[in-house]
Amino acid sequence: MKNVCVAVLSLAMLSACASRPESIAASYVSHEKYSANDCAQLSTYLSDARAGLQKVSAMQDSKANMDAATVFLALVPASKLTGDHAADVAKLKGEVEAIETAQIRKGCKAAKIA
């Protein structure tokens, strides 16, 4: 019975850890937000959004690594106390998808290559 309690407690602690960036779903962002922009502007916005996503994903990955270490050492994921960047990752993933959709609708070359 003690082993079952320890297993349930361990599972609960691990499920509370920060998610890896690749497992976070994109938030919905309307491509209409970008419909007034030309292809060059969309390309600039896309590279900015991708750079932001890369930065925030690295920060989220760091939080997930920290959680793994703190759960191992203290049985409490650090992100429960300090928060994580999952919402930012989801938002930026949505922005990237919206910009790519706007590029496709405009018929931009960059969208066809990607």
CNS distance restraints for C-alpha pairs under 8 A (distance, minus, plus):
assign (resid   1 and name CA) (resid   5 and name CA) 6.40 0.50 0.50
assign (resid   2 and name CA) (resid   6 and name CA) 6.25 0.50 0.50
assign (resid   3 and name CA) (resid   7 and name CA) 6.08 0.50 0.50
assign (resid   4 and name CA) (resid   8 and name CA) 6.15 0.50 0.50
assign (resid   5 and name CA) (resid   9 and name CA) 6.06 0.50 0.50
assign (resid   6 and name CA) (resid  10 and name CA) 6.01 0.50 0.50
assign (resid   7 and name CA) (resid  11 and name CA) 6.12 0.50 0.50
assign (resid   8 and name CA) (resid  12 and name CA) 6.17 0.50 0.50
assign (resid   9 and name CA) (resid  13 and name CA) 6.23 0.50 0.50
assign (resid  10 and name CA) (resid  14 and name CA) 6.17 0.50 0.50
assign (resid  11 and name CA) (resid  15 and name CA) 6.12 0.50 0.50
assign (resid  12 and name CA) (resid  16 and name CA) 6.49 0.50 0.50
assign (resid  13 and name CA) (resid  17 and name CA) 6.92 0.50 0.50
assign (resid  13 and name CA) (resid  71 and name CA) 7.06 0.50 0.50
assign (resid  13 and name CA) (resid  75 and name CA) 6.83 0.50 0.50
assign (resid  13 and name CA) (resid  76 and name CA) 6.70 0.50 0.50
assign (resid  13 and name CA) (resid  77 and name CA) 7.10 0.50 0.50
assign (resid  14 and name CA) (resid  68 and name CA) 7.94 0.50 0.50
assign (resid  14 and name CA) (resid  71 and name CA) 7.36 0.50 0.50
assign (resid  14 and name CA) (resid  77 and name CA) 7.87 0.50 0.50
assign (resid  16 and name CA) (resid  77 and name CA) 6.92 0.50 0.50
assign (resid  16 and name CA) (resid  80 and name CA) 7.54 0.50 0.50
assign (resid  17 and name CA) (resid  64 and name CA) 6.56 0.50 0.50
assign (resid  17 and name CA) (resid  67 and name CA) 5.72 0.50 0.50
assign (resid  17 and name CA) (resid  68 and name CA) 7.28 0.50 0.50
assign (resid  17 and name CA) (resid  77 and name CA) 5.62 0.50 0.50
assign (resid  17 and name CA) (resid  79 and name CA) 6.85 0.50 0.50
assign (resid  17 and name CA) (resid  80 and name CA) 7.66 0.50 0.50
assign (resid  18 and name CA) (resid  60 and name CA) 7.47 0.50 0.50
assign (resid  18 and name CA) (resid  63 and name CA) 6.31 0.50 0.50
assign (resid  18 and name CA) (resid  64 and name CA) 4.77 0.50 0.50
assign (resid  18 and name CA) (resid  67 and name CA) 6.61 0.50 0.50
assign (resid  18 and name CA) (resid  77 and name CA) 7.89 0.50 0.50
assign (resid  18 and name CA) (resid  79 and name CA) 6.29 0.50 0.50
assign (resid  18 and name CA) (resid  84 and name CA) 6.57 0.50 0.50
assign (resid  18 and name CA) (resid  86 and name CA) 7.74 0.50 0.50
assign (resid  19 and name CA) (resid  23 and name CA) 6.57 0.50 0.50
assign (resid  19 and name CA) (resid  24 and name CA) 6.85 0.50 0.50
assign (resid  19 and name CA) (resid  60 and name CA) 7.59 0.50 0.50
assign (resid  19 and name CA) (resid  61 and name CA) 7.87 0.50 0.50
assign (resid  19 and name CA) (resid  64 and name CA) 6.16 0.50 0.50
assign (resid  19 and name CA) (resid  86 and name CA) 7.15 0.50 0.50
assign (resid  20 and name CA) (resid  24 and name CA) 6.87 0.50 0.50
assign (resid  20 and name CA) (resid  60 and name CA) 6.76 0.50 0.50
assign (resid  20 and name CA) (resid  61 and name CA) 5.70 0.50 0.50
assign (resid  20 and name CA) (resid  64 and name CA) 6.24 0.50 0.50
assign (resid  21 and name CA) (resid  57 and name CA) 5.41 0.50 0.50
assign (resid  21 and name CA) (resid  60 and name CA) 6.28 0.50 0.50
assign (resid  21 and name CA) (resid  61 and name CA) 6.37 0.50 0.50
assign (resid  21 and name CA) (resid  86 and name CA) 7.22 0.50 0.50
assign (resid  21 and name CA) (resid  89 and name CA) 6.70 0.50 0.50
assign (resid  24 and name CA) (resid  86 and name CA) 6.87 0.50 0.50
assign (resid  24 and name CA) (resid  89 and name CA) 7.17 0.50 0.50
assign (resid  24 and name CA) (resid  90 and name CA) 6.21 0.50 0.50
assign (resid  25 and name CA) (resid  90 and name CA) 5.82 0.50 0.50
assign (resid  25 and name CA) (resid  93 and name CA) 7.67 0.50 0.50
assign (resid  26 and name CA) (resid  89 and name CA) 7.55 0.50 0.50
assign (resid  26 and name CA) (resid  90 and name CA) 4.33 0.50 0.50
assign (resid  26 and name CA) (resid  91 and name CA) 6.31 0.50 0.50
assign (resid  26 and name CA) (resid  92 and name CA) 7.46 0.50 0.50
assign (resid  26 and name CA) (resid  93 and name CA) 4.84 0.50 0.50
assign (resid  26 and name CA) (resid  94 and name CA) 4.72 0.50 0.50
assign (resid  27 and name CA) (resid  90 and name CA) 5.04 0.50 0.50
assign (resid  27 and name CA) (resid  91 and name CA) 5.20 0.50 0.50
assign (resid  27 and name CA) (resid  92 and name CA) 7.91 0.50 0.50
assign (resid  27 and name CA) (resid  93 and name CA) 6.88 0.50 0.50
assign (resid  27 and name CA) (resid  94 and name CA) 4.82 0.50 0.50
assign (resid  28 and name CA) (resid  91 and name CA) 7.68 0.50 0.50
assign (resid  28 and name CA) (resid  94 and name CA) 5.42 0.50 0.50
assign (resid  29 and name CA) (resid  33 and name CA) 7.99 0.50 0.50
assign (resid  29 and name CA) (resid  91 and name CA) 7.73 0.50 0.50
assign (resid  29 and name CA) (resid  94 and name CA) 5.27 0.50 0.50
assign (resid  29 and name CA) (resid  95 and name CA) 5.91 0.50 0.50
assign (resid  29 and name CA) (resid  97 and name CA) 7.78 0.50 0.50
assign (resid  29 and name CA) (resid  98 and name CA) 5.83 0.50 0.50
assign (resid  30 and name CA) (resid  98 and name CA) 5.85 0.50 0.50
assign (resid  31 and name CA) (resid  35 and name CA) 6.62 0.50 0.50
assign (resid  31 and name CA) (resid  97 and name CA) 7.97 0.50 0.50
assign (resid  31 and name CA) (resid  98 and name CA) 4.29 0.50 0.50
assign (resid  31 and name CA) (resid  99 and name CA) 6.15 0.50 0.50
assign (resid  31 and name CA) (resid 101 and name CA) 6.08 0.50 0.50
assign (resid  31 and name CA) (resid 102 and name CA) 5.34 0.50 0.50
assign (resid  32 and name CA) (resid  36 and name CA) 7.94 0.50 0.50
assign (resid  32 and name CA) (resid 102 and name CA) 7.26 0.50 0.50
assign (resid  34 and name CA) (resid  42 and name CA) 7.38 0.50 0.50
assign (resid  34 and name CA) (resid  98 and name CA) 7.68 0.50 0.50
assign (resid  34 and name CA) (resid  99 and name CA) 6.56 0.50 0.50
assign (resid  34 and name CA) (resid 102 and name CA) 6.21 0.50 0.50
assign (resid  35 and name CA) (resid 102 and name CA) 6.08 0.50 0.50
assign (resid  35 and name CA) (resid 106 and name CA) 7.99 0.50 0.50
assign (resid  37 and name CA) (resid  41 and name CA) 5.89 0.50 0.50
assign (resid  37 and name CA) (resid  42 and name CA) 6.29 0.50 0.50
assign (resid  38 and name CA) (resid  42 and name CA) 6.21 0.50 0.50
assign (resid  38 and name CA) (resid 106 and name CA) 7.85 0.50 0.50
assign (resid  39 and name CA) (resid  43 and name CA) 6.09 0.50 0.50
assign (resid  39 and name CA) (resid 103 and name CA) 6.58 0.50 0.50
assign (resid  39 and name CA) (resid 106 and name CA) 7.28 0.50 0.50
assign (resid  39 and name CA) (resid 108 and name CA) 5.59 0.50 0.50
assign (resid  40 and name CA) (resid  44 and name CA) 6.36 0.50 0.50
assign (resid  41 and name CA) (resid  45 and name CA) 6.14 0.50 0.50
assign (resid  42 and name CA) (resid  46 and name CA) 5.96 0.50 0.50
assign (resid  42 and name CA) (resid  99 and name CA) 6.44 0.50 0.50
assign (resid  42 and name CA) (resid 102 and name CA) 7.72 0.50 0.50
assign (resid  42 and name CA) (resid 103 and name CA) 6.64 0.50 0.50
assign (resid  43 and name CA) (resid  47 and name CA) 6.27 0.50 0.50
assign (resid  43 and name CA) (resid 110 and name CA) 7.28 0.50 0.50
assign (resid  44 and name CA) (resid  48 and name CA) 6.22 0.50 0.50
assign (resid  45 and name CA) (resid  49 and name CA) 6.02 0.50 0.50
assign (resid  45 and name CA) (resid  99 and name CA) 7.36 0.50 0.50
assign (resid  46 and name CA) (resid  50 and name CA) 6.04 0.50 0.50
assign (resid  46 and name CA) (resid  96 and name CA) 6.11 0.50 0.50
assign (resid  46 and name CA) (resid  99 and name CA) 6.10 0.50 0.50
assign (resid  46 and name CA) (resid 100 and name CA) 7.34 0.50 0.50
assign (resid  47 and name CA) (resid  51 and name CA) 6.07 0.50 0.50
assign (resid  48 and name CA) (resid  52 and name CA) 6.15 0.50 0.50
assign (resid  49 and name CA) (resid  53 and name CA) 6.01 0.50 0.50
assign (resid  49 and name CA) (resid  92 and name CA) 6.33 0.50 0.50
assign (resid  49 and name CA) (resid  95 and name CA) 6.71 0.50 0.50
assign (resid  49 and name CA) (resid  96 and name CA) 5.95 0.50 0.50
assign (resid  50 and name CA) (resid  54 and name CA) 6.07 0.50 0.50
assign (resid  50 and name CA) (resid  92 and name CA) 7.69 0.50 0.50
assign (resid  50 and name CA) (resid  96 and name CA) 6.59 0.50 0.50
assign (resid  51 and name CA) (resid  55 and name CA) 6.27 0.50 0.50
assign (resid  52 and name CA) (resid  56 and name CA) 6.13 0.50 0.50
assign (resid  52 and name CA) (resid  92 and name CA) 7.13 0.50 0.50
assign (resid  53 and name CA) (resid  57 and name CA) 5.78 0.50 0.50
assign (resid  53 and name CA) (resid  89 and name CA) 6.19 0.50 0.50
assign (resid  53 and name CA) (resid  92 and name CA) 5.51 0.50 0.50
assign (resid  53 and name CA) (resid  93 and name CA) 6.76 0.50 0.50
assign (resid  54 and name CA) (resid  58 and name CA) 6.20 0.50 0.50
assign (resid  55 and name CA) (resid  59 and name CA) 6.45 0.50 0.50
assign (resid  56 and name CA) (resid  60 and name CA) 6.14 0.50 0.50
assign (resid  56 and name CA) (resid  85 and name CA) 6.77 0.50 0.50
assign (resid  56 and name CA) (resid  88 and name CA) 6.82 0.50 0.50
assign (resid  56 and name CA) (resid  89 and name CA) 6.07 0.50 0.50
assign (resid  57 and name CA) (resid  61 and name CA) 6.00 0.50 0.50
assign (resid  57 and name CA) (resid  85 and name CA) 7.85 0.50 0.50
assign (resid  57 and name CA) (resid  89 and name CA) 6.12 0.50 0.50
assign (resid  58 and name CA) (resid  62 and name CA) 6.17 0.50 0.50
assign (resid  59 and name CA) (resid  63 and name CA) 6.37 0.50 0.50
assign (resid  59 and name CA) (resid  85 and name CA) 7.01 0.50 0.50
assign (resid  60 and name CA) (resid  64 and name CA) 6.26 0.50 0.50
assign (resid  60 and name CA) (resid  84 and name CA) 6.30 0.50 0.50
assign (resid  60 and name CA) (resid  85 and name CA) 5.30 0.50 0.50
assign (resid  60 and name CA) (resid  86 and name CA) 6.62 0.50 0.50
assign (resid  60 and name CA) (resid  89 and name CA) 7.79 0.50 0.50
assign (resid  61 and name CA) (resid  65 and name CA) 6.21 0.50 0.50
assign (resid  62 and name CA) (resid  66 and name CA) 6.09 0.50 0.50
assign (resid  63 and name CA) (resid  67 and name CA) 6.09 0.50 0.50
assign (resid  63 and name CA) (resid  78 and name CA) 7.81 0.50 0.50
assign (resid  63 and name CA) (resid  79 and name CA) 6.53 0.50 0.50
assign (resid  63 and name CA) (resid  84 and name CA) 6.32 0.50 0.50
assign (resid  64 and name CA) (resid  68 and name CA) 6.31 0.50 0.50
assign (resid  64 and name CA) (resid  79 and name CA) 7.93 0.50 0.50
assign (resid  65 and name CA) (resid  69 and name CA) 6.44 0.50 0.50
assign (resid  66 and name CA) (resid  70 and name CA) 6.10 0.50 0.50
assign (resid  66 and name CA) (resid  77 and name CA) 7.71 0.50 0.50
assign (resid  66 and name CA) (resid  78 and name CA) 6.69 0.50 0.50
assign (resid  66 and name CA) (resid  79 and name CA) 7.97 0.50 0.50
assign (resid  67 and name CA) (resid  71 and name CA) 5.85 0.50 0.50
assign (resid  67 and name CA) (resid  76 and name CA) 7.73 0.50 0.50
assign (resid  67 and name CA) (resid  77 and name CA) 4.51 0.50 0.50
assign (resid  67 and name CA) (resid  78 and name CA) 5.27 0.50 0.50
assign (resid  67 and name CA) (resid  79 and name CA) 6.35 0.50 0.50
assign (resid  68 and name CA) (resid  72 and name CA) 6.20 0.50 0.50
assign (resid  68 and name CA) (resid  77 and name CA) 7.07 0.50 0.50
assign (resid  69 and name CA) (resid  73 and name CA) 6.19 0.50 0.50
assign (resid  70 and name CA) (resid  74 and name CA) 5.34 0.50 0.50
assign (resid  70 and name CA) (resid  75 and name CA) 6.44 0.50 0.50
assign (resid  70 and name CA) (resid  76 and name CA) 6.09 0.50 0.50
assign (resid  70 and name CA) (resid  77 and name CA) 5.55 0.50 0.50
assign (resid  70 and name CA) (resid  78 and name CA) 6.14 0.50 0.50
assign (resid  71 and name CA) (resid  75 and name CA) 3.99 0.50 0.50
assign (resid  71 and name CA) (resid  76 and name CA) 4.85 0.50 0.50
assign (resid  71 and name CA) (resid  77 and name CA) 5.09 0.50 0.50
assign (resid  71 and name CA) (resid  78 and name CA) 7.78 0.50 0.50
assign (resid  76 and name CA) (resid  80 and name CA) 7.65 0.50 0.50
assign (resid  77 and name CA) (resid  81 and name CA) 7.63 0.50 0.50
assign (resid  78 and name CA) (resid  82 and name CA) 6.21 0.50 0.50
assign (resid  78 and name CA) (resid  83 and name CA) 7.77 0.50 0.50
assign (resid  79 and name CA) (resid  83 and name CA) 4.49 0.50 0.50
assign (resid  79 and name CA) (resid  84 and name CA) 5.61 0.50 0.50
assign (resid  85 and name CA) (resid  89 and name CA) 6.31 0.50 0.50
assign (resid  86 and name CA) (resid  90 and name CA) 6.19 0.50 0.50
assign (resid  87 and name CA) (resid  91 and name CA) 6.12 0.50 0.50
assign (resid  88 and name CA) (resid  92 and name CA) 6.12 0.50 0.50
assign (resid  89 and name CA) (resid  93 and name CA) 6.08 0.50 0.50
assign (resid  90 and name CA) (resid  94 and name CA) 6.22 0.50 0.50
assign (resid  91 and name CA) (resid  95 and name CA) 6.26 0.50 0.50
assign (resid  92 and name CA) (resid  96 and name CA) 6.17 0.50 0.50
assign (resid  93 and name CA) (resid  97 and name CA) 6.28 0.50 0.50
assign (resid  94 and name CA) (resid  98 and name CA) 6.08 0.50 0.50
assign (resid  95 and name CA) (resid  99 and name CA) 6.13 0.50 0.50
assign (resid  96 and name CA) (resid 100 and name CA) 6.13 0.50 0.50
assign (resid  97 and name CA) (resid 101 and name CA) 6.10 0.50 0.50
assign (resid  98 and name CA) (resid 102 and name CA) 6.17 0.50 0.50
assign (resid  99 and name CA) (resid 103 and name CA) 6.17 0.50 0.50
assign (resid 100 and name CA) (resid 104 and name CA) 6.29 0.50 0.50
assign (resid 100 and name CA) (resid 111 and name CA) 6.39 0.50 0.50
assign (resid 101 and name CA) (resid 105 and name CA) 6.20 0.50 0.50
assign (resid 102 and name CA) (resid 106 and name CA) 6.14 0.50 0.50
assign (resid 103 and name CA) (resid 107 and name CA) 6.05 0.50 0.50
assign (resid 103 and name CA) (resid 108 and name CA) 5.24 0.50 0.50
assign (resid 103 and name CA) (resid 110 and name CA) 7.54 0.50 0.50
assign (resid 103 and name CA) (resid 111 and name CA) 5.52 0.50 0.50
assign (resid 104 and name CA) (resid 108 and name CA) 6.18 0.50 0.50
assign (resid 104 and name CA) (resid 111 and name CA) 5.51 0.50 0.50
assign (resid 104 and name CA) (resid 112 and name CA) 7.16 0.50 0.50
assign (resid 107 and name CA) (resid 111 and name CA) 7.27 0.50 0.50
assign (resid 107 and name CA) (resid 112 and name CA) 7.64 0.50 0.50
assign (resid 108 and name CA) (resid 112 and name CA) 6.82 0.50 0.50
assign (resid 109 and name CA) (resid 113 and name CA) 6.34 0.50 0.50
assign (resid 110 and name CA) (resid 114 and name CA) 6.18 0.50 0.50
